[in-house]
């Protein structure tokens, strides 16, 4: 009896490898190492598949990620940073840049760029917080990124103030 779960797991791993191979090789998407993409995720592979960039160690649930807008006739690169988490039924519009470490909640509709380490919820997607304080992010990046890829503390503090500290009342009302 214990052999069936092992077989299922091996099949799952095999299908995950095939999915990533197909997205990288056949469609030409730029997908980093150790990325996890749910097989039910809808990643735009029709008009502009080479416009999808997904950073290392990112996890994507059953989300929709676009690299073109058929109504406006636009092709634009969609960039998802390293170590991001994209929730179930999230929609990421074409031309969006999502910073490293960002979390996109289930059902969020992202139509604007997302700063690094931000937490985005709602339709339209709004930044409601950050996963860490700027000082914690600096320490985290020292452990996980080479120096040339780290975000300066001043920029992190500006984003924290702009998207969180200056909007606390608006965020409280949004989350009620």
CORHU-V998497 format. One record per residue. RES is the residue in three letters. PSI is psi in radians with two decimals (* if undefined). OMEGA is omega in degrees with one decimal (999 if undefined). Layout:
# CORHU-V998497
res:RES psi:PSI omega:OMEGA
res:RES psi:PSI omega:OMEGA
This chain:
# CORHU-V998497
res:UNK psi:-0.62 omega:-176.2
res:UNK psi:-0.21 omega:-178.0
res:UNK psi:-0.49 omega:-178.0
res:UNK psi:-0.82 omega:176.4
res:UNK psi:-0.62 omega:178.3
res:UNK psi:-0.73 omega:178.9
res:UNK psi:-0.77 omega:178.2
res:UNK psi:-0.77 omega:-178.9
res:UNK psi:-0.73 omega:178.4
res:UNK psi:-0.67 omega:176.4
res:UNK psi:-0.76 omega:177.5
res:UNK psi:-0.83 omega:179.5
res:UNK psi:-0.72 omega:178.9
res:UNK psi:-0.80 omega:179.7
res:UNK psi:-0.64 omega:177.3
res:UNK psi:-0.74 omega:178.3
res:UNK psi:-0.71 omega:178.8
res:UNK psi:-0.74 omega:179.8
res:UNK psi:-0.83 omega:179.8
res:UNK psi:-0.70 omega:177.9
res:UNK psi:-0.77 omega:-179.5
res:UNK psi:-0.81 omega:-178.5
res:UNK psi:-0.70 omega:-178.9
res:UNK psi:-0.86 omega:-169.3
res:UNK psi:-0.87 omega:-175.9
res:UNK psi:-0.81 omega:-176.2
res:UNK psi:-0.26 omega:176.6
res:UNK psi:0.40 omega:177.7
res:UNK psi:2.66 omega:-179.2
res:UNK psi:1.73 omega:-174.9
res:UNK psi:2.20 omega:-176.9
res:UNK psi:-3.09 omega:-177.8
res:UNK psi:2.64 omega:177.5
res:UNK psi:0.54 omega:175.9
res:UNK psi:2.43 omega:177.3
res:UNK psi:2.07 omega:179.9
res:UNK psi:2.18 omega:177.1
res:UNK psi:2.44 omega:-177.9
res:UNK psi:-0.32 omega:178.4
res:UNK psi:-0.01 omega:178.1
res:UNK psi:2.50 omega:-179.7
res:UNK psi:1.65 omega:-180.0
res:UNK psi:2.14 omega:-172.7
res:UNK psi:1.93 omega:178.1
res:UNK psi:0.31 omega:-175.4
res:UNK psi:-1.15 omega:-171.8
res:UNK psi:-0.73 omega:-172.7
res:UNK psi:1.03 omega:-176.8
res:UNK psi:-0.46 omega:179.0
res:UNK psi:-0.12 omega:179.6
res:UNK psi:0.14 omega:178.8
res:UNK psi:2.16 omega:177.2
res:UNK psi:2.10 omega:179.9
res:UNK psi:2.15 omega:-176.2
res:UNK psi:2.93 omega:-179.0
res:UNK psi:2.57 omega:172.0
res:UNK psi:0.47 omega:178.5
res:UNK psi:2.52 omega:177.8
res:UNK psi:2.28 omega:-178.1
res:UNK psi:2.14 omega:177.8
res:UNK psi:-2.67 omega:-179.8
res:UNK psi:1.12 omega:-176.5
res:UNK psi:2.93 omega:174.6
res:UNK psi:2.19 omega:-179.2
res:UNK psi:2.12 omega:-175.2
res:UNK psi:2.62 omega:173.7
res:UNK psi:0.17 omega:174.5
res:UNK psi:2.77 omega:175.2
res:UNK psi:1.86 omega:-176.4
res:UNK psi:-0.53 omega:-179.2
res:UNK psi:-0.81 omega:-178.8
res:UNK psi:-0.18 omega:-178.3
res:UNK psi:0.63 omega:-176.2
res:UNK psi:2.39 omega:167.0
res:UNK psi:2.19 omega:-179.2
res:UNK psi:2.50 omega:179.8
res:UNK psi:2.39 omega:174.9
res:UNK psi:2.12 omega:-173.8
res:UNK psi:2.15 omega:175.6
res:UNK psi:2.17 omega:-175.1
res:UNK psi:-3.04 omega:179.7
res:UNK psi:2.59 omega:173.1
res:UNK psi:0.68 omega:177.5
res:UNK psi:2.82 omega:177.4
res:UNK psi:2.12 omega:-179.3
res:UNK psi:2.10 omega:-173.1
res:UNK psi:3.02 omega:-178.6
res:UNK psi:2.35 omega:176.1
res:UNK psi:0.31 omega:174.9
res:UNK psi:2.63 omega:178.4
res:UNK psi:2.18 omega:178.8
res:UNK psi:2.02 omega:-176.6
res:UNK psi:2.86 omega:-179.8
res:UNK psi:2.62 omega:177.0
res:UNK psi:0.15 omega:-177.6
res:UNK psi:2.48 omega:173.7
res:UNK psi:2.14 omega:179.0
res:UNK psi:2.16 omega:-176.4
res:UNK psi:2.84 omega:178.5
res:UNK psi:2.46 omega:172.9
res:UNK psi:0.13 omega:-178.8
res:UNK psi:2.67 omega:176.7
res:UNK psi:2.12 omega:177.7
res:UNK psi:2.06 omega:-174.5
res:UNK psi:2.84 omega:177.4
res:UNK psi:2.33 omega:176.9
res:UNK psi:0.02 omega:-179.5
res:UNK psi:2.53 omega:177.1
res:UNK psi:1.86 omega:-173.3
res:UNK psi:1.99 omega:180.0
res:UNK psi:0.01 omega:177.3
res:UNK psi:2.74 omega:178.3
res:UNK psi:2.61 omega:-176.4
res:UNK psi:2.23 omega:179.0
res:UNK psi:2.81 omega:179.6
res:UNK psi:2.44 omega:174.7
res:UNK psi:0.30 omega:178.7
res:UNK psi:2.72 omega:173.2
res:UNK psi:2.13 omega:-175.3
res:UNK psi:2.32 omega:177.1
res:UNK psi:2.81 omega:168.4
res:UNK psi:3.08 omega:177.8
res:UNK psi:1.89 omega:-2.4
res:UNK psi:2.73 omega:-177.4
res:UNK psi:2.31 omega:177.4
res:UNK psi:2.52 omega:176.0
res:UNK psi:2.13 omega:-180.0
res:UNK psi:0.00 omega:178.9
res:UNK psi:-3.02 omega:178.3
res:UNK psi:2.63 omega:-178.0
res:UNK psi:-0.37 omega:179.8
res:UNK psi:2.85 omega:173.1
res:UNK psi:2.82 omega:179.0
res:UNK psi:-0.67 omega:-179.7
res:UNK psi:-0.68 omega:177.2
res:UNK psi:-0.63 omega:178.3
res:UNK psi:-0.74 omega:178.8
res:UNK psi:-0.79 omega:178.7
res:UNK psi:-0.73 omega:178.9
res:UNK psi:-0.80 omega:-178.3
res:UNK psi:-0.51 omega:175.6
res:UNK psi:-0.58 omega:-178.9
res:UNK psi:-0.49 omega:-168.9
res:UNK psi:-0.25 omega:-175.6
res:UNK psi:2.56 omega:171.8
res:UNK psi:2.77 omega:-173.2
res:UNK psi:-0.66 omega:-177.6
res:UNK psi:-0.25 omega:179.5
res:UNK psi:-0.06 omega:-177.3
res:UNK psi:2.61 omega:179.0
res:UNK psi:2.30 omega:-179.5
res:UNK psi:2.55 omega:-179.4
res:UNK psi:-0.67 omega:-178.4
res:UNK psi:-0.74 omega:179.3
res:UNK psi:-0.73 omega:177.9
res:UNK psi:-0.73 omega:179.0
res:UNK psi:-0.68 omega:176.3
res:UNK psi:-0.83 omega:178.9
res:UNK psi:-0.76 omega:-178.9
res:UNK psi:-0.77 omega:179.4
res:UNK psi:-0.83 omega:-175.7
res:UNK psi:-0.82 omega:-172.6
res:UNK psi:-0.25 omega:-174.7
res:UNK psi:-1.11 omega:-173.8
res:UNK psi:-0.74 omega:-178.9
res:UNK psi:-0.17 omega:-174.5
res:UNK psi:0.38 omega:-174.3
res:UNK psi:-0.77 omega:-179.2
res:UNK psi:-0.75 omega:178.0
res:UNK psi:-0.72 omega:-179.6
res:UNK psi:-0.71 omega:177.7
res:UNK psi:-0.77 omega:179.1
res:UNK psi:-0.65 omega:-179.9
res:UNK psi:-0.65 omega:-175.6
res:UNK psi:0.01 omega:178.1
res:UNK psi:* omega:999
